[in-house]
Amino acid sequence: MKTDAPPSLSAQTAGRLRAWIASNGLKSGARLPPEHELMAQLEVSRTVLREAVAGLRAQGELTSRRGSGVFVARMADDGHIRLPQDEDDATPTAILNLLEVRLALEVEAVGLAARRRTTADLERIEAELKGMEIARTREELVARDFSFHVAIAAATNNPQFIYVIRQVGERAFPRDRSWRTPPKSGERYAEMRMREHEAILRGIADKDAVFARDAMRHHIMASAQRFRDAMA
């Protein structure tokens, strides 16, 4: 039976470049970093990077300006997820619903990230985790936590994961909710969260998709239970 040929290296790099653009929040009109920086980020040669950029330019996703560089021409904005009109995203029910969506989405995403991540991807995920460790305010901690999960989505090399996780995650990582105080012992709560994130990172670092999925599943389910405890 004839099977489809795997995507070329330039096609794979184009997908990773899309993911990098999305994960860094670049919008239409944003300028890409210099070529040597992108080569380091994507871990590819100049020839492969230029082929990938040429392909995205031909598809209208990038544009070049003589003497100025390469710019984002457009970003896909379809597939936006919105809460039903009758569901307030500040309610406990809405938050638990979003955690269920995250469970379905991020368990698969982290498995792909474990198999596909590059050294640069891993370094970014590690940096976000270190940022969580030294965060001084709750808002900074939540922002780093969210960025940790977005970095994992970026490591899948599938930009669609980034789009969806950003839309769902921004609601499921709230900064100003009445239930924000952790249950009982704040130090124990923080320790549990860090151990869960460290386990996720370990699975990705070891390229162990099964371990990474189990760690992500445990983390999100534990988060949901902590939320229920805080609301009780």
MODELLER restraints for C-alpha pairs under 7 A, 6 or more apart:
rsr = mdl.restraints
at = mdl.atoms
rsr.add(forms.Gaussian(group=physical.xy_distance, feature=features.Distance(at['CA:10:A'], at['CA:48:A']), mean=5.34, stdev=0.5))
rsr.add(forms.Gaussian(group=physical.xy_distance, feature=features.Distance(at['CA:10:A'], at['CA:49:A']), mean=6.89, stdev=0.5))
rsr.add(forms.Gaussian(group=physical.xy_distance, feature=features.Distance(at['CA:10:A'], at['CA:51:A']), mean=5.82, stdev=0.5))
rsr.add(forms.Gaussian(group=physical.xy_distance, feature=features.Distance(at['CA:10:A'], at['CA:52:A']), mean=4.88, stdev=0.5))
rsr.add(forms.Gaussian(group=physical.xy_distance, feature=features.Distance(at['CA:11:A'], at['CA:52:A']), mean=6.24, stdev=0.5))
rsr.add(forms.Gaussian(group=physical.xy_distance, feature=features.Distance(at['CA:13:A'], at['CA:49:A']), mean=6.89, stdev=0.5))
rsr.add(forms.Gaussian(group=physical.xy_distance, feature=features.Distance(at['CA:13:A'], at['CA:52:A']), mean=5.94, stdev=0.5))
rsr.add(forms.Gaussian(group=physical.xy_distance, feature=features.Distance(at['CA:14:A'], at['CA:52:A']), mean=4.71, stdev=0.5))
rsr.add(forms.Gaussian(group=physical.xy_distance, feature=features.Distance(at['CA:14:A'], at['CA:53:A']), mean=6.80, stdev=0.5))
rsr.add(forms.Gaussian(group=physical.xy_distance, feature=features.Distance(at['CA:14:A'], at['CA:56:A']), mean=6.77, stdev=0.5))
rsr.add(forms.Gaussian(group=physical.xy_distance, feature=features.Distance(at['CA:15:A'], at['CA:157:A']), mean=6.16, stdev=0.5))
rsr.add(forms.Gaussian(group=physical.xy_distance, feature=features.Distance(at['CA:15:A'], at['CA:158:A']), mean=6.62, stdev=0.5))
rsr.add(forms.Gaussian(group=physical.xy_distance, feature=features.Distance(at['CA:16:A'], at['CA:157:A']), mean=4.80, stdev=0.5))
rsr.add(forms.Gaussian(group=physical.xy_distance, feature=features.Distance(at['CA:18:A'], at['CA:159:A']), mean=6.13, stdev=0.5))
rsr.add(forms.Gaussian(group=physical.xy_distance, feature=features.Distance(at['CA:19:A'], at['CA:154:A']), mean=5.56, stdev=0.5))
rsr.add(forms.Gaussian(group=physical.xy_distance, feature=features.Distance(at['CA:19:A'], at['CA:157:A']), mean=5.64, stdev=0.5))
rsr.add(forms.Gaussian(group=physical.xy_distance, feature=features.Distance(at['CA:19:A'], at['CA:158:A']), mean=5.99, stdev=0.5))
rsr.add(forms.Gaussian(group=physical.xy_distance, feature=features.Distance(at['CA:19:A'], at['CA:159:A']), mean=4.27, stdev=0.5))
rsr.add(forms.Gaussian(group=physical.xy_distance, feature=features.Distance(at['CA:20:A'], at['CA:154:A']), mean=6.53, stdev=0.5))
rsr.add(forms.Gaussian(group=physical.xy_distance, feature=features.Distance(at['CA:22:A'], at['CA:159:A']), mean=6.45, stdev=0.5))
rsr.add(forms.Gaussian(group=physical.xy_distance, feature=features.Distance(at['CA:22:A'], at['CA:162:A']), mean=6.69, stdev=0.5))
rsr.add(forms.Gaussian(group=physical.xy_distance, feature=features.Distance(at['CA:23:A'], at['CA:150:A']), mean=6.64, stdev=0.5))
rsr.add(forms.Gaussian(group=physical.xy_distance, feature=features.Distance(at['CA:23:A'], at['CA:151:A']), mean=6.95, stdev=0.5))
rsr.add(forms.Gaussian(group=physical.xy_distance, feature=features.Distance(at['CA:23:A'], at['CA:154:A']), mean=5.89, stdev=0.5))
rsr.add(forms.Gaussian(group=physical.xy_distance, feature=features.Distance(at['CA:23:A'], at['CA:162:A']), mean=6.32, stdev=0.5))
rsr.add(forms.Gaussian(group=physical.xy_distance, feature=features.Distance(at['CA:27:A'], at['CA:72:A']), mean=6.68, stdev=0.5))
rsr.add(forms.Gaussian(group=physical.xy_distance, feature=features.Distance(at['CA:27:A'], at['CA:75:A']), mean=6.63, stdev=0.5))
rsr.add(forms.Gaussian(group=physical.xy_distance, feature=features.Distance(at['CA:28:A'], at['CA:72:A']), mean=5.00, stdev=0.5))
rsr.add(forms.Gaussian(group=physical.xy_distance, feature=features.Distance(at['CA:28:A'], at['CA:73:A']), mean=5.18, stdev=0.5))
rsr.add(forms.Gaussian(group=physical.xy_distance, feature=features.Distance(at['CA:28:A'], at['CA:74:A']), mean=4.81, stdev=0.5))
rsr.add(forms.Gaussian(group=physical.xy_distance, feature=features.Distance(at['CA:28:A'], at['CA:75:A']), mean=6.28, stdev=0.5))
rsr.add(forms.Gaussian(group=physical.xy_distance, feature=features.Distance(at['CA:29:A'], at['CA:71:A']), mean=5.75, stdev=0.5))
rsr.add(forms.Gaussian(group=physical.xy_distance, feature=features.Distance(at['CA:29:A'], at['CA:72:A']), mean=5.22, stdev=0.5))
rsr.add(forms.Gaussian(group=physical.xy_distance, feature=features.Distance(at['CA:29:A'], at['CA:73:A']), mean=5.93, stdev=0.5))
rsr.add(forms.Gaussian(group=physical.xy_distance, feature=features.Distance(at['CA:30:A'], at['CA:71:A']), mean=5.47, stdev=0.5))
rsr.add(forms.Gaussian(group=physical.xy_distance, feature=features.Distance(at['CA:30:A'], at['CA:72:A']), mean=5.41, stdev=0.5))
rsr.add(forms.Gaussian(group=physical.xy_distance, feature=features.Distance(at['CA:31:A'], at['CA:70:A']), mean=5.92, stdev=0.5))
rsr.add(forms.Gaussian(group=physical.xy_distance, feature=features.Distance(at['CA:31:A'], at['CA:71:A']), mean=4.28, stdev=0.5))
rsr.add(forms.Gaussian(group=physical.xy_distance, feature=features.Distance(at['CA:31:A'], at['CA:72:A']), mean=6.40, stdev=0.5))
rsr.add(forms.Gaussian(group=physical.xy_distance, feature=features.Distance(at['CA:32:A'], at['CA:70:A']), mean=5.69, stdev=0.5))
rsr.add(forms.Gaussian(group=physical.xy_distance, feature=features.Distance(at['CA:32:A'], at['CA:71:A']), mean=5.63, stdev=0.5))
rsr.add(forms.Gaussian(group=physical.xy_distance, feature=features.Distance(at['CA:39:A'], at['CA:45:A']), mean=6.20, stdev=0.5))
rsr.add(forms.Gaussian(group=physical.xy_distance, feature=features.Distance(at['CA:39:A'], at['CA:46:A']), mean=6.48, stdev=0.5))
rsr.add(forms.Gaussian(group=physical.xy_distance, feature=features.Distance(at['CA:39:A'], at['CA:49:A']), mean=6.73, stdev=0.5))
rsr.add(forms.Gaussian(group=physical.xy_distance, feature=features.Distance(at['CA:41:A'], at['CA:120:A']), mean=5.82, stdev=0.5))
rsr.add(forms.Gaussian(group=physical.xy_distance, feature=features.Distance(at['CA:56:A'], at['CA:62:A']), mean=5.67, stdev=0.5))
rsr.add(forms.Gaussian(group=physical.xy_distance, feature=features.Distance(at['CA:57:A'], at['CA:63:A']), mean=5.56, stdev=0.5))
rsr.add(forms.Gaussian(group=physical.xy_distance, feature=features.Distance(at['CA:60:A'], at['CA:73:A']), mean=6.49, stdev=0.5))
rsr.add(forms.Gaussian(group=physical.xy_distance, feature=features.Distance(at['CA:61:A'], at['CA:72:A']), mean=6.25, stdev=0.5))
rsr.add(forms.Gaussian(group=physical.xy_distance, feature=features.Distance(at['CA:61:A'], at['CA:73:A']), mean=5.02, stdev=0.5))
rsr.add(forms.Gaussian(group=physical.xy_distance, feature=features.Distance(at['CA:61:A'], at['CA:74:A']), mean=5.25, stdev=0.5))
rsr.add(forms.Gaussian(group=physical.xy_distance, feature=features.Distance(at['CA:61:A'], at['CA:75:A']), mean=6.88, stdev=0.5))
rsr.add(forms.Gaussian(group=physical.xy_distance, feature=features.Distance(at['CA:62:A'], at['CA:70:A']), mean=6.79, stdev=0.5))
rsr.add(forms.Gaussian(group=physical.xy_distance, feature=features.Distance(at['CA:62:A'], at['CA:71:A']), mean=5.64, stdev=0.5))
rsr.add(forms.Gaussian(group=physical.xy_distance, feature=features.Distance(at['CA:62:A'], at['CA:72:A']), mean=4.66, stdev=0.5))
rsr.add(forms.Gaussian(group=physical.xy_distance, feature=features.Distance(at['CA:62:A'], at['CA:73:A']), mean=4.63, stdev=0.5))
rsr.add(forms.Gaussian(group=physical.xy_distance, feature=features.Distance(at['CA:63:A'], at['CA:70:A']), mean=5.73, stdev=0.5))
rsr.add(forms.Gaussian(group=physical.xy_distance, feature=features.Distance(at['CA:63:A'], at['CA:71:A']), mean=5.29, stdev=0.5))
rsr.add(forms.Gaussian(group=physical.xy_distance, feature=features.Distance(at['CA:63:A'], at['CA:72:A']), mean=6.35, stdev=0.5))
rsr.add(forms.Gaussian(group=physical.xy_distance, feature=features.Distance(at['CA:63:A'], at['CA:73:A']), mean=5.57, stdev=0.5))
rsr.add(forms.Gaussian(group=physical.xy_distance, feature=features.Distance(at['CA:64:A'], at['CA:70:A']), mean=4.43, stdev=0.5))
rsr.add(forms.Gaussian(group=physical.xy_distance, feature=features.Distance(at['CA:64:A'], at['CA:71:A']), mean=6.14, stdev=0.5))
rsr.add(forms.Gaussian(group=physical.xy_distance, feature=features.Distance(at['CA:81:A'], at['CA:167:A']), mean=6.51, stdev=0.5))
rsr.add(forms.Gaussian(group=physical.xy_distance, feature=features.Distance(at['CA:87:A'], at['CA:94:A']), mean=6.61, stdev=0.5))
rsr.add(forms.Gaussian(group=physical.xy_distance, feature=features.Distance(at['CA:88:A'], at['CA:94:A']), mean=6.65, stdev=0.5))
rsr.add(forms.Gaussian(group=physical.xy_distance, feature=features.Distance(at['CA:89:A'], at['CA:95:A']), mean=6.55, stdev=0.5))
rsr.add(forms.Gaussian(group=physical.xy_distance, feature=features.Distance(at['CA:89:A'], at['CA:171:A']), mean=6.94, stdev=0.5))
rsr.add(forms.Gaussian(group=physical.xy_distance, feature=features.Distance(at['CA:95:A'], at['CA:172:A']), mean=5.96, stdev=0.5))
rsr.add(forms.Gaussian(group=physical.xy_distance, feature=features.Distance(at['CA:96:A'], at['CA:224:A']), mean=6.58, stdev=0.5))
rsr.add(forms.Gaussian(group=physical.xy_distance, feature=features.Distance(at['CA:98:A'], at['CA:168:A']), mean=6.59, stdev=0.5))
rsr.add(forms.Gaussian(group=physical.xy_distance, feature=features.Distance(at['CA:98:A'], at['CA:172:A']), mean=6.06, stdev=0.5))
rsr.add(forms.Gaussian(group=physical.xy_distance, feature=features.Distance(at['CA:99:A'], at['CA:172:A']), mean=6.65, stdev=0.5))
rsr.add(forms.Gaussian(group=physical.xy_distance, feature=features.Distance(at['CA:99:A'], at['CA:220:A']), mean=6.89, stdev=0.5))
rsr.add(forms.Gaussian(group=physical.xy_distance, feature=features.Distance(at['CA:99:A'], at['CA:224:A']), mean=6.67, stdev=0.5))
rsr.add(forms.Gaussian(group=physical.xy_distance, feature=features.Distance(at['CA:103:A'], at['CA:217:A']), mean=6.34, stdev=0.5))
rsr.add(forms.Gaussian(group=physical.xy_distance, feature=features.Distance(at['CA:103:A'], at['CA:220:A']), mean=6.14, stdev=0.5))
rsr.add(forms.Gaussian(group=physical.xy_distance, feature=features.Distance(at['CA:107:A'], at['CA:213:A']), mean=4.99, stdev=0.5))
rsr.add(forms.Gaussian(group=physical.xy_distance, feature=features.Distance(at['CA:107:A'], at['CA:216:A']), mean=5.69, stdev=0.5))
rsr.add(forms.Gaussian(group=physical.xy_distance, feature=features.Distance(at['CA:107:A'], at['CA:217:A']), mean=5.91, stdev=0.5))
rsr.add(forms.Gaussian(group=physical.xy_distance, feature=features.Distance(at['CA:108:A'], at['CA:213:A']), mean=6.80, stdev=0.5))
rsr.add(forms.Gaussian(group=physical.xy_distance, feature=features.Distance(at['CA:109:A'], at['CA:153:A']), mean=6.08, stdev=0.5))
rsr.add(forms.Gaussian(group=physical.xy_distance, feature=features.Distance(at['CA:109:A'], at['CA:156:A']), mean=6.32, stdev=0.5))
rsr.add(forms.Gaussian(group=physical.xy_distance, feature=features.Distance(at['CA:110:A'], at['CA:152:A']), mean=6.28, stdev=0.5))
rsr.add(forms.Gaussian(group=physical.xy_distance, feature=features.Distance(at['CA:110:A'], at['CA:212:A']), mean=6.18, stdev=0.5))
rsr.add(forms.Gaussian(group=physical.xy_distance, feature=features.Distance(at['CA:110:A'], at['CA:213:A']), mean=6.03, stdev=0.5))
rsr.add(forms.Gaussian(group=physical.xy_distance, feature=features.Distance(at['CA:111:A'], at['CA:209:A']), mean=4.37, stdev=0.5))
rsr.add(forms.Gaussian(group=physical.xy_distance, feature=features.Distance(at['CA:111:A'], at['CA:210:A']), mean=6.79, stdev=0.5))
rsr.add(forms.Gaussian(group=physical.xy_distance, feature=features.Distance(at['CA:111:A'], at['CA:212:A']), mean=6.05, stdev=0.5))
rsr.add(forms.Gaussian(group=physical.xy_distance, feature=features.Distance(at['CA:111:A'], at['CA:213:A']), mean=5.49, stdev=0.5))
rsr.add(forms.Gaussian(group=physical.xy_distance, feature=features.Distance(at['CA:112:A'], at['CA:156:A']), mean=5.20, stdev=0.5))
rsr.add(forms.Gaussian(group=physical.xy_distance, feature=features.Distance(at['CA:113:A'], at['CA:152:A']), mean=6.16, stdev=0.5))
rsr.add(forms.Gaussian(group=physical.xy_distance, feature=features.Distance(at['CA:113:A'], at['CA:155:A']), mean=4.82, stdev=0.5))
rsr.add(forms.Gaussian(group=physical.xy_distance, feature=features.Distance(at['CA:113:A'], at['CA:156:A']), mean=4.29, stdev=0.5))
rsr.add(forms.Gaussian(group=physical.xy_distance, feature=features.Distance(at['CA:113:A'], at['CA:204:A']), mean=6.61, stdev=0.5))
rsr.add(forms.Gaussian(group=physical.xy_distance, feature=features.Distance(at['CA:114:A'], at['CA:203:A']), mean=6.60, stdev=0.5))
rsr.add(forms.Gaussian(group=physical.xy_distance, feature=features.Distance(at['CA:114:A'], at['CA:204:A']), mean=4.15, stdev=0.5))
rsr.add(forms.Gaussian(group=physical.xy_distance, feature=features.Distance(at['CA:114:A'], at['CA:207:A']), mean=4.48, stdev=0.5))
rsr.add(forms.Gaussian(group=physical.xy_distance, feature=features.Distance(at['CA:114:A'], at['CA:208:A']), mean=5.98, stdev=0.5))
rsr.add(forms.Gaussian(group=physical.xy_distance, feature=features.Distance(at['CA:114:A'], at['CA:209:A']), mean=5.17, stdev=0.5))
rsr.add(forms.Gaussian(group=physical.xy_distance, feature=features.Distance(at['CA:114:A'], at['CA:212:A']), mean=6.87, stdev=0.5))
rsr.add(forms.Gaussian(group=physical.xy_distance, feature=features.Distance(at['CA:115:A'], at['CA:207:A']), mean=5.42, stdev=0.5))
rsr.add(forms.Gaussian(group=physical.xy_distance, feature=features.Distance(at['CA:115:A'], at['CA:209:A']), mean=6.32, stdev=0.5))
rsr.add(forms.Gaussian(group=physical.xy_distance, feature=features.Distance(at['CA:116:A'], at['CA:155:A']), mean=6.63, stdev=0.5))
rsr.add(forms.Gaussian(group=physical.xy_distance, feature=features.Distance(at['CA:116:A'], at['CA:156:A']), mean=6.04, stdev=0.5))
rsr.add(forms.Gaussian(group=physical.xy_distance, feature=features.Distance(at['CA:117:A'], at['CA:155:A']), mean=4.94, stdev=0.5))
rsr.add(forms.Gaussian(group=physical.xy_distance, feature=features.Distance(at['CA:117:A'], at['CA:156:A']), mean=6.67, stdev=0.5))
rsr.add(forms.Gaussian(group=physical.xy_distance, feature=features.Distance(at['CA:121:A'], at['CA:155:A']), mean=5.55, stdev=0.5))
rsr.add(forms.Gaussian(group=physical.xy_distance, feature=features.Distance(at['CA:122:A'], at['CA:205:A']), mean=6.67, stdev=0.5))
rsr.add(forms.Gaussian(group=physical.xy_distance, feature=features.Distance(at['CA:124:A'], at['CA:151:A']), mean=6.65, stdev=0.5))
rsr.add(forms.Gaussian(group=physical.xy_distance, feature=features.Distance(at['CA:125:A'], at['CA:148:A']), mean=5.72, stdev=0.5))
rsr.add(forms.Gaussian(group=physical.xy_distance, feature=features.Distance(at['CA:125:A'], at['CA:151:A']), mean=5.60, stdev=0.5))
rsr.add(forms.Gaussian(group=physical.xy_distance, feature=features.Distance(at['CA:125:A'], at['CA:152:A']), mean=6.61, stdev=0.5))
rsr.add(forms.Gaussian(group=physical.xy_distance, feature=features.Distance(at['CA:128:A'], at['CA:144:A']), mean=5.78, stdev=0.5))
rsr.add(forms.Gaussian(group=physical.xy_distance, feature=features.Distance(at['CA:128:A'], at['CA:147:A']), mean=6.48, stdev=0.5))
rsr.add(forms.Gaussian(group=physical.xy_distance, feature=features.Distance(at['CA:128:A'], at['CA:148:A']), mean=5.16, stdev=0.5))
rsr.add(forms.Gaussian(group=physical.xy_distance, feature=features.Distance(at['CA:129:A'], at['CA:148:A']), mean=6.40, stdev=0.5))
rsr.add(forms.Gaussian(group=physical.xy_distance, feature=features.Distance(at['CA:131:A'], at['CA:144:A']), mean=6.16, stdev=0.5))
rsr.add(forms.Gaussian(group=physical.xy_distance, feature=features.Distance(at['CA:132:A'], at['CA:141:A']), mean=5.32, stdev=0.5))
rsr.add(forms.Gaussian(group=physical.xy_distance, feature=features.Distance(at['CA:132:A'], at['CA:144:A']), mean=5.52, stdev=0.5))
rsr.add(forms.Gaussian(group=physical.xy_distance, feature=features.Distance(at['CA:132:A'], at['CA:145:A']), mean=6.47, stdev=0.5))
rsr.add(forms.Gaussian(group=physical.xy_distance, feature=features.Distance(at['CA:135:A'], at['CA:141:A']), mean=5.21, stdev=0.5))
rsr.add(forms.Gaussian(group=physical.xy_distance, feature=features.Distance(at['CA:139:A'], at['CA:175:A']), mean=5.78, stdev=0.5))
rsr.add(forms.Gaussian(group=physical.xy_distance, feature=features.Distance(at['CA:142:A'], at['CA:173:A']), mean=6.44, stdev=0.5))
rsr.add(forms.Gaussian(group=physical.xy_distance, feature=features.Distance(at['CA:142:A'], at['CA:175:A']), mean=6.75, stdev=0.5))
rsr.add(forms.Gaussian(group=physical.xy_distance, feature=features.Distance(at['CA:146:A'], at['CA:169:A']), mean=6.98, stdev=0.5))
rsr.add(forms.Gaussian(group=physical.xy_distance, feature=features.Distance(at['CA:146:A'], at['CA:173:A']), mean=6.62, stdev=0.5))
rsr.add(forms.Gaussian(group=physical.xy_distance, feature=features.Distance(at['CA:150:A'], at['CA:162:A']), mean=6.25, stdev=0.5))
rsr.add(forms.Gaussian(group=physical.xy_distance, feature=features.Distance(at['CA:150:A'], at['CA:165:A']), mean=6.85, stdev=0.5))
rsr.add(forms.Gaussian(group=physical.xy_distance, feature=features.Distance(at['CA:153:A'], at['CA:161:A']), mean=5.60, stdev=0.5))
rsr.add(forms.Gaussian(group=physical.xy_distance, feature=features.Distance(at['CA:153:A'], at['CA:162:A']), mean=5.32, stdev=0.5))
rsr.add(forms.Gaussian(group=physical.xy_distance, feature=features.Distance(at['CA:154:A'], at['CA:162:A']), mean=6.17, stdev=0.5))
rsr.add(forms.Gaussian(group=physical.xy_distance, feature=features.Distance(at['CA:179:A'], at['CA:230:A']), mean=6.43, stdev=0.5))
rsr.add(forms.Gaussian(group=physical.xy_distance, feature=features.Distance(at['CA:179:A'], at['CA:231:A']), mean=6.51, stdev=0.5))
rsr.add(forms.Gaussian(group=physical.xy_distance, feature=features.Distance(at['CA:182:A'], at['CA:189:A']), mean=6.53, stdev=0.5))
rsr.add(forms.Gaussian(group=physical.xy_distance, feature=features.Distance(at['CA:182:A'], at['CA:230:A']), mean=6.48, stdev=0.5))
rsr.add(forms.Gaussian(group=physical.xy_distance, feature=features.Distance(at['CA:183:A'], at['CA:229:A']), mean=6.68, stdev=0.5))
rsr.add(forms.Gaussian(group=physical.xy_distance, feature=features.Distance(at['CA:183:A'], at['CA:230:A']), mean=5.17, stdev=0.5))
rsr.add(forms.Gaussian(group=physical.xy_distance, feature=features.Distance(at['CA:196:A'], at['CA:215:A']), mean=6.74, stdev=0.5))
rsr.add(forms.Gaussian(group=physical.xy_distance, feature=features.Distance(at['CA:196:A'], at['CA:219:A']), mean=5.58, stdev=0.5))
rsr.add(forms.Gaussian(group=physical.xy_distance, feature=features.Distance(at['CA:199:A'], at['CA:215:A']), mean=5.87, stdev=0.5))
rsr.add(forms.Gaussian(group=physical.xy_distance, feature=features.Distance(at['CA:200:A'], at['CA:212:A']), mean=5.21, stdev=0.5))
rsr.add(forms.Gaussian(group=physical.xy_distance, feature=features.Distance(at['CA:200:A'], at['CA:215:A']), mean=5.20, stdev=0.5))
rsr.add(forms.Gaussian(group=physical.xy_distance, feature=features.Distance(at['CA:200:A'], at['CA:216:A']), mean=5.96, stdev=0.5))
rsr.add(forms.Gaussian(group=physical.xy_distance, feature=features.Distance(at['CA:203:A'], at['CA:209:A']), mean=6.52, stdev=0.5))
rsr.add(forms.Gaussian(group=physical.xy_distance, feature=features.Distance(at['CA:203:A'], at['CA:211:A']), mean=5.32, stdev=0.5))
rsr.add(forms.Gaussian(group=physical.xy_distance, feature=features.Distance(at['CA:203:A'], at['CA:212:A']), mean=4.22, stdev=0.5))
rsr.add(forms.Gaussian(group=physical.xy_distance, feature=features.Distance(at['CA:204:A'], at['CA:212:A']), mean=6.06, stdev=0.5))
